[in-house]
Amino acid sequence: MKTLGLLGGMSWQSTVPYYQLINQRVAERLGGYHSARLLLFSVDFADLERRMHAGQWDEAGELLADAARRLETAGAELIVLCTNTLHRVAPSIERALRVPFLHVVDVTSRAIAAAGLRRVGLLATRFTMEDGFYVERLAARGVEAVVPEPPEREALHRIIFDELVHGRVSETARRTVREIALQLVQRGAGGVILGCTELGMVFSSGDAPFPVFDTTVLHARAAADRALED
């Protein structure tokens, strides 16, 4: 079993399910008393949130690249970035490493292809929906992403940063996310991507009559499977 290196804390609310899901997957596959071999570097999200909203992506990339190098030095054999938005700086992280990096978009696009879909809605932070790095990588893998209209993008961004990263879950947030997802399906999406690791707190496959691709679940399970490849 490979040792996983988790880059977490972005936010810590969504890092907790990564740890749980990875260990559940290992136990499911190996049985007995097995659990995952992993290292966690949990950053102070305030350092990154400030840089993200100031457009200081290079500085955010340097911070995460340094954290990734520390995980590799400590013995991590595969790096997992436990967030969607900060995959914007994935190239900086990958350049800093000699060990593999498991990209969330690659994992998600494989799940969408396995479901037989090519056009899906994307629910995420404003950065993820608008900055191109996510939508373009999906497109390169044969998946067209439909994003909400600008007012809905702002509503999602506010829910994520003002509520979910602080562990606050309201019925208003649940209703808003569900309504935005339904709008995307009405515009021709065959399902929706929960392209923010916190969105599973307010929306899941049980809330919808269409496929829901929860990136936290998909990414964590794929990490466990990669760790067990040998």
Secondary structure by P-SEA (a helix, b strand, c coil): cbbbbbbccccaaaaaaaaaaaaaaaaaaccccccccccccccaaaaaaaaaaacaaaaaaaaaaaaaaaaaaacccbbbccccccccaaaaaaaaccbbbbbaaaaaaaaaaaacccbbbbbccccccccaaaaaaaaaacbbbbbccaaaaaaaaaaaaaccccccccaaaaaaaaaaaaaaaaacccbbbcccccccccccccccccccccaaaaaaaaaaaaaacc
